[in-house]
């Protein structure tokens, strides 16, 4: 009996002195404070922050589509843009001694609101008025229905605009539409950019007239396209600094013009009956 009691006591003593089981150790580790558990973890490698791609600088005054109020002129299906009433620079800018625009010396004029065609009148549109019109002599023999109507004199341009329920724009209106309130030298800005208009040479991609709207990057702040280059545009201004009574003014330059002639303020005095291959037009309309 005594040996049995001795072995029972020995078994209890050995069990009490044995090391803690794995199950108990796992529970003990879970009881570590949160700070200590964080220190035991290896830090995760941080991902590099994504770098933004460089964006193309936007040229002030350039637009691809017009967001301004527009109307569709029914007779010739031309899209016309509203030019708000206001005070606009017309003619050459005069600079102050500091090189900034002098509003006192520069010619400004108050204009009533009006509509003006977004593009030059195209071959397709002019054929609605004159079905026999042929553009091929001006396009190296190729058909170009979306090219501007070319070889048009002032009389033809004026008659077309009246037929379509419109009129030729005044020179001050034309400049206001080309320049907006920005007072720029060119429709898109102060610096000449050769690929923003169809002028002399092949650097712009065209040796002859281009389809209207081919140079959206050269649009004016009002949303009008081809206000510089492609074709000269007739304006209804009978005031001329020259003595010829039949002289009229064309604006904007054509595909054979240089960058100086494409300036908004440049005036080209020609006979109203002249049918130059680089002469075209767009129309305007007064608000009722």
C-alpha positions as a printed NumPy array, in Angstrom:
array([[   0.   ,    0.   ,    0.   ],
       [   2.768,    2.432,    0.901],
       [   4.628,    1.878,   -2.424],
       [   1.378,    2.711,   -4.326],
       [   0.899,    5.969,   -2.422],
       [   4.547,    6.848,   -3.057],
       [   4.191,    6.422,   -6.851],
       [   0.979,    8.508,   -6.904],
       [   2.699,   11.381,   -5.091],
       [   5.705,   11.115,   -7.404],
       [   3.449,   11.268,  -10.521],
       [   1.662,   14.41 ,   -9.228],
       [   4.97 ,   16.133,   -8.457],
       [   6.446,   15.371,  -11.926],
       [   3.274,   16.623,  -13.675],
       [   3.405,   19.892,  -11.722],
       [   7.034,   20.534,  -12.694],
       [   6.626,   19.682,  -16.414],
       [   6.96 ,   22.571,  -19.042],
       [   3.841,   24.389,  -20.26 ],
       [   2.132,   22.835,  -23.319],
       [   2.223,   24.353,  -26.764],
       [  -1.414,   25.215,  -26.475],
       [  -0.779,   27.327,  -23.411],
       [   2.242,   29.022,  -25.025],
       [   0.145,   30.123,  -28.042],
       [  -2.402,   31.686,  -25.705],
       [   0.39 ,   33.47 ,  -23.875],
       [   1.815,   34.938,  -27.076],
       [  -1.567,   36.262,  -28.063],
       [  -1.588,   38.166,  -24.84 ],
       [   1.329,   40.387,  -25.935],
       [   0.519,   44.117,  -26.067],
       [  -0.299,   45.499,  -29.541],
       [   2.867,   47.63 ,  -29.581],
       [   5.116,   44.614,  -29.087],
       [   3.366,   42.599,  -31.784],
       [   3.884,   45.408,  -34.275],
       [   7.605,   45.548,  -33.51 ],
       [   7.949,   41.831,  -34.188],
       [   6.531,   42.206,  -37.723],
       [   8.845,   43.071,  -40.578],
       [   8.007,   46.412,  -42.167],
       [   6.327,   46.125,  -45.57 ],
       [   8.154,   47.822,  -48.425],
       [   6.357,   51.033,  -49.334],
       [   5.125,   51.385,  -52.9  ],
       [   6.366,   54.401,  -54.83 ],
       [   3.734,   57.078,  -55.317],
       [   2.469,   57.267,  -58.903],
       [   3.855,   60.256,  -60.728],
       [   1.499,   62.295,  -62.873],
       [   2.228,   62.365,  -66.568],
       [   3.232,   65.713,  -68.016],
       [   0.313,   67.338,  -69.762],
       [   0.484,   69.31 ,  -72.969],
       [   0.286,   73.022,  -72.19 ],
       [  -2.985,   74.516,  -73.319],
       [  -2.575,   77.55 ,  -75.508],
       [  -4.684,   80.345,  -74.155],
       [  -7.495,   81.284,  -76.45 ],
       [  -7.609,   78.008,  -78.365],
       [ -10.709,   75.849,  -78.422],
       [ -11.725,   72.761,  -80.327],
       [ -15.485,   73.191,  -80.116],
       [ -17.646,   76.13 ,  -79.333],
       [ -19.653,   76.12 ,  -76.114],
       [ -21.145,   79.528,  -76.825],
       [ -24.761,   80.093,  -77.927],
       [ -25.204,   79.059,  -81.55 ],
       [ -27.927,   78.98 ,  -84.181],
       [ -28.331,   77.028,  -87.405],
       [ -29.096,   79.248,  -90.365],
       [ -31.755,   77.396,  -92.346],
       [ -31.148,   78.474,  -95.986],
       [ -27.508,   77.362,  -96.13 ],
       [ -27.323,   75.191,  -92.963],
       [ -24.437,   77.198,  -91.544],
       [ -23.635,   77.155,  -87.837],
       [ -23.463,   80.689,  -86.449],
       [ -21.892,   81.766,  -83.15 ],
       [ -23.134,   84.597,  -80.98 ],
       [ -20.685,   87.415,  -80.279],
       [ -21.811,   89.319,  -77.195],
       [ -22.257,   93.066,  -77.159],
       [ -19.31 ,   94.902,  -75.677],
       [ -16.244,   97.041,  -76.168],
       [ -13.691,   95.509,  -78.53 ],
       [ -10.248,   96.397,  -79.791],
       [ -10.291,   97.107,  -83.541],
       [  -7.216,   97.971,  -85.565],
       [  -3.602,   98.125,  -84.437],
       [  -2.705,   97.959,  -80.773],
       [  -0.888,  100.865,  -79.183],
       [   1.56 ,  100.033,  -76.42 ],
       [   2.473,  102.103,  -73.398],
       [   6.039,  102.903,  -72.317],
       [   6.04 ,   99.734,  -70.207],
       [   5.17 ,   97.568,  -73.213],
       [   1.59 ,   96.839,  -72.172],
       [  -1.573,   97.611,  -74.119],
       [  -2.586,  101.239,  -73.836],
       [  -6.384,  101.277,  -73.745],
       [  -6.412,  105.061,  -74.068],
       [  -4.378,  105.137,  -77.289],
       [  -5.631,  101.883,  -78.838],
       [  -8.809,  101.979,  -80.954],
       [ -11.77 ,  100.436,  -79.126],
       [ -15.364,  100.405,  -80.334],
       [ -18.706,   99.444,  -78.784],
       [ -20.554,   96.775,  -80.752],
       [ -24.051,   95.368,  -80.515],
       [ -24.419,   91.596,  -80.239],
       [ -24.424,   89.683,  -83.545],
       [ -24.075,   86.206,  -85.02 ],
       [ -21.279,   85.157,  -87.379],
       [ -20.569,   81.947,  -89.3  ],
       [ -18.26 ,   79.58 ,  -87.453],
       [ -16.509,   78.615,  -90.706],
       [ -15.951,   80.13 ,  -94.111],
       [ -18.752,   79.465,  -96.585],
       [ -17.991,   76.107,  -98.176],
       [ -18.219,   74.909, -101.776],
       [ -21.302,   72.83 , -100.904],
       [ -23.056,   75.812,  -99.351],
       [ -22.204,   78.159, -102.24 ],
       [ -23.556,   75.634, -104.773],
       [ -26.978,   75.963, -103.158],
       [ -26.912,   79.557, -104.336],
       [ -24.928,   79.043, -107.555],
       [ -25.224,   75.382, -108.723],
       [ -22.67 ,   75.754, -111.52 ],
       [ -19.873,   76.834, -109.217],
       [ -16.697,   74.755, -109.729],
       [ -13.843,   74.706, -107.21 ],
       [ -11.459,   72.466, -109.187],
       [  -9.545,   75.319, -110.88 ],
       [  -8.482,   76.411, -107.37 ],
       [  -7.763,   72.948, -105.904],
       [  -5.379,   71.525, -108.53 ],
       [  -8.231,   69.678, -110.226],
       [  -9.506,   67.774, -107.203],
       [ -13.025,   67.851, -105.805],
       [ -13.29 ,   69.445, -102.364],
       [ -16.898,   70.124, -101.311],
       [ -15.823,   71.073,  -97.766],
       [ -13.207,   73.568,  -98.932],
       [ -14.106,   77.256,  -98.738],
       [ -15.72 ,   78.808, -101.79 ],
       [ -12.834,   80.496, -103.657],
       [ -12.456,   83.051, -106.418],
       [ -15.397,   85.018, -105.011],
       [ -15.578,   88.79 , -105.394],
       [ -17.234,   91.221, -102.977],
       [ -20.421,   91.492, -105.059],
       [ -20.956,   87.717, -105.154],
       [ -20.224,   87.365, -101.438],
       [ -22.652,   90.152, -100.564],
       [ -25.423,   88.663, -102.745],
       [ -24.959,   85.208, -101.257],
       [ -25.247,   86.507,  -97.701],
       [ -28.472,   88.343,  -98.554],
       [ -29.838,   85.206, -100.24 ],
       [ -29.117,   83.234,  -97.061],
       [ -30.828,   85.849,  -94.864],
       [ -27.549,   87.246,  -93.606],
       [ -25.042,   89.956,  -94.501],
       [ -21.309,   90.483,  -94.755],
       [ -19.732,   91.324,  -91.384],
       [ -18.447,   94.8  ,  -90.691],
       [ -14.685,   94.959,  -90.323],
       [ -15.046,   95.799,  -86.614],
       [ -17.34 ,   92.804,  -86.143],
       [ -14.92 ,   90.509,  -87.966],
       [ -12.048,   91.607,  -85.704],
       [ -14.17 ,   91.257,  -82.568],
       [ -15.04 ,   87.682,  -83.578],
       [ -11.411,   86.865,  -84.382],
       [  -9.931,   88.469,  -81.28 ],
       [ -12.66 ,   88.283,  -78.661],
       [ -11.831,   90.156,  -75.471],
       [  -8.296,   88.736,  -75.39 ],
       [  -6.736,   91.525,  -77.512],
       [  -4.48 ,   88.933,  -79.179],
       [  -2.489,   89.544,  -82.36 ],
       [  -3.566,   86.206,  -83.844],
       [  -6.83 ,   84.373,  -83.145],
       [  -5.053,   81.844,  -80.887],
       [  -2.636,   84.166,  -79.064],
       [   0.298,   86.564,  -79.298],
       [   2.9  ,   84.177,  -80.751],
       [   2.687,   83.002,  -84.359],
       [   2.386,   79.207,  -84.625],
       [   2.794,   77.908,  -88.198],
       [   0.665,   74.782,  -87.79 ],
       [  -2.332,   76.718,  -86.465],
       [  -3.389,   78.087,  -89.874],
       [  -3.13 ,   77.446,  -93.613],
       [  -0.65 ,   80.041,  -94.857],
       [   2.252,   80.226,  -97.299],
       [   4.37 ,   77.076,  -97.601],
       [   3.801,   73.396,  -96.872],
       [   4.794,   73.384,  -93.198],
       [   1.098,   73.536,  -92.241],
       [   0.276,   70.475,  -94.364],
       [  -1.536,   72.156,  -97.295],
       [  -0.244,   73.814, -100.463],
       [  -3.726,   74.897, -101.527],
       [  -6.988,   75.535,  -99.694],
       [  -7.82 ,   73.147,  -96.853],
       [ -11.255,   71.872,  -95.816],
       [ -12.797,   74.297,  -93.347],
       [ -12.091,   73.475,  -89.721],
       [  -8.807,   71.688,  -90.461],
       [  -6.983,   73.846,  -87.89 ],
       [  -9.048,   73.623,  -84.721],
       [  -6.011,   74.49 ,  -82.597],
       [  -5.994,   77.895,  -84.288],
       [  -9.595,   78.74 ,  -83.42 ],
       [ -10.417,   82.049,  -81.784],
       [ -11.582,   82.354,  -78.193],
       [ -15.107,   82.752,  -79.588],
       [ -14.904,   79.361,  -81.306],
       [ -14.476,   80.539,  -84.908],
       [ -12.062,   78.624,  -87.133],
       [  -9.847,   79.735,  -90.044],
       [  -9.908,   83.405,  -89.085],
       [  -6.239,   83.346,  -90.068],
       [  -5.261,   81.722,  -93.361],
       [  -7.056,   79.431,  -95.832],
       [  -8.817,   82.261,  -97.747],
       [  -9.044,   86.02 ,  -97.405],
       [ -12.5  ,   87.06 ,  -96.204],
       [ -14.513,   89.989,  -97.507],
       [ -15.926,   92.469,  -94.996],
       [ -18.579,   95.109,  -95.545],
       [ -16.5  ,   98.183,  -94.85 ],
       [ -16.784,  101.002,  -97.386],
       [ -14.35 ,  103.19 ,  -95.487],
       [ -10.947,  102.876,  -97.125],
       [  -7.746,  104.813,  -96.61 ],
       [  -7.217,  104.674, -100.363],
       [  -8.796,  106.908, -102.947],
       [ -10.368,  104.163, -105.087],
       [ -14.164,  104.316, -104.674],
       [ -14.508,  100.611, -105.528],
       [ -11.95 ,   99.406, -102.98 ],
       [ -13.044,   96.972, -100.293],
       [ -11.198,   95.173,  -97.502],
       [ -10.361,   91.485,  -97.125],
       [  -9.111,   90.116,  -93.813],
       [  -7.213,   87.17 ,  -92.355],
       [  -4.87 ,   86.155,  -95.169],
       [  -5.038,   83.163,  -97.498],
       [  -2.996,   80.055,  -98.214],
       [  -0.377,   82.16 , -100.079],
       [  -0.087,   84.83 ,  -97.341],
       [   2.682,   85.345,  -94.792],
       [   2.305,   85.58 ,  -91.027],
       [   2.182,   89.4  ,  -91.053],
       [  -0.852,   89.351,  -93.356],
       [  -2.547,   86.858,  -91.018],
       [  -2.593,   89.37 ,  -88.156],
       [  -6.105,   90.303,  -87.094],
       [  -5.435,   94.005,  -87.607],
       [  -4.034,   93.643,  -91.152],
       [  -6.114,   95.28 ,  -93.888],
       [  -5.859,   94.303,  -97.562],
       [  -7.486,   96.849,  -99.914],
       [  -8.642,   95.359, -103.226],
       [ -11.165,   96.095, -105.953],
       [ -14.626,   94.769, -105.109],
       [ -14.838,   92.994, -108.499],
       [ -11.572,   91.083, -108.08 ],
       [ -11.916,   87.281, -108.23 ],
       [  -8.71 ,   86.092, -106.647],
       [  -8.324,   82.3  , -106.074],
       [  -7.555,   83.019, -102.411],
       [ -10.653,   85.176, -101.805],
       [ -13.622,   83.756,  -99.881],
       [ -15.984,   84.95 ,  -97.138],
       [ -18.245,   84.224,  -94.193],
       [ -21.512,   85.931,  -93.241],
       [ -22.945,   87.663,  -90.172],
       [ -26.442,   88.367,  -88.884],
       [ -27.796,   91.063,  -86.558],
       [ -29.968,   90.1  ,  -83.617],
       [ -33.635,   90.86 ,  -84.206]])
